[in-house]
Amino acid sequence: MIEVQPIKAFSDNYIWLIKNTASGHCLLVDPGQPEPVLEYLSTHNLILEAILITHKHADHVGGVKQILKAHPVPVYGPQTEVKAWADHDVKQGQTLQFPLTDISFEVLSIPGHTLGHVAYYADKRLFCGDTLFVAGCGRVFEGTMAQMYQSLQLLMTLPEETQIYCAHEYTLSNLAFANTVDSDNQTLIDFTQKAHQMRKQDIPTVPSSIGLEKRINPFLRCHEPKVIQAARQRDMIIGSDPVDVFASIRRWKDKF
């Protein structure tokens, strides 16, 4: 049986540990900090099979080298970005098989946050780094707004039951912005109340799901009249093209 465990790092990062409860083997996604990972592996007597990296930012790769000293395993990632850490390059459409953990991942190319950013998808579980968040999306640092929009659209083609394992607990701040853009969305209002209750109890709001994000995330609803209207009230020069709307509300969120 496969289980996914968040390991908290820094102030709001999640390092994802994917474990086979029968074999005791596991994978890591984006280990930015070594200490909590090494402690978890030791405490739970787990055997690390591999490390997966979504992109190059330090809070996603910073723990790799120290973890490898104790657990020398293959590291997978987009080598255009993470050659210093990854010894196995990954590309769009590639399948990665991990027989000890008993799971296979499809690699998805999702540029925008960075140019080489990838996601890993298996069994209706999506590990998407800093591209899609609960009720939000990542900043566009290297790619174009159109690239980021298309990357999000690609993720939206996954089944609605797909669980979204993003790398940060940004949910409450994202929800504050989403409610500003779409204040009459009852699903969003209800989830905001639930998320606040969860965080008061120190419960992660991640994972979300593709189905939920389609209903509450303004960055995925740039074709809908309410989101277009909110964007145009702030930026009257834009039309109704979804990429323009996306770019407008992403710039708005950057200063929110």
Residue, then its C-alpha position, 0 to 999 in steps of 0.5 A: m500500500i502506498e502512503v504519502q507523508p508530508i515532512k515539514a521544512f523551513s516555515d511553510n515547505y512540505i517535503w513529500l515522502i511516498k512510502n510503500t507500507a509493506s516493503g518499507h521503501c520510499l521516495l522523496v520529492d523536493p527535499g529542501q532541508p536534510e534534517p527532518v528527512l534524515e530523522y523521519l527515515s531513521t525513526h520509521n526505519l524506511i529504505l530510500e529508493a530515490i529522490l525526485i526534484t521538480h525544479k532548481h530553487a534552494d528550498h527544493v534541492g538544498g537537502v539533497k547532498q546531505i541526504l545522499k551521504a547517508h542514503p546514496v540513491p539515484v536523483y531524478g530531475p530536469q537537468t537543464e536546471v538541476k544537473a548539480w543535484a540530479d544524475h537522471d534527467v527527466k522529460q515530458g512524457q517519460t515514465l519513471q519506474f520504482p520497483l521497490t516502492d512499487i510505483s511508476f510516475e509520468v513526467l509532466s513538463i510545466p514551465g512558468h515558475t521556472l523554465g525547466h519545472v516538471a511534475y510527477y503524476a501517478d495513480k491520481r497523485l500529482f506532485c507539482g512543486d511550485t506550479l499549482f497551489v491550493a487556491g493559487c499558483g506559483r509566481v512566474f519567475e522565468g517563463t512567460m505568463a502564457q507558459m504558466y497558463q498552459s502548464l496549469q491547463l495541462l494539469m487541469t486535464l488530469p482526473e478530478e479525483t487527482q490529489i495535488y501535493c504542492a510544496h508549500e502551505y500557502t493556502l490561507s493567503n491564497l484564499a484571501f486573494a481568491n475571495t477578493v477576486d470571487s467573493d460570491n463563490q459559495t464553494l470557496i467561502d465554505f472551503t475557506q472556513k474549513a481551511h482556517q479550522m484546519r490550520k488552527q489545529d495545525i493540520p495541512t490543507v494539502p493535498s487539494s484535488i483537481g476537482l476542488e481547484k476547478r471550483i475555487n482557484p481563480f487562476l484556473r477560471c480565467h475564462e469565467p465572467k466573474v474572474i474576467q470582471a474582477a480583472r477588468q475592474r483592476d486593469m481596464i485595458i485587458g479583454s477577455d482572453p484567458v491568458d491576458v486575464f491570467a496575467s492580470i490577476r497574477r500581477w495583482k496577486d504578486k502585490f496583494 
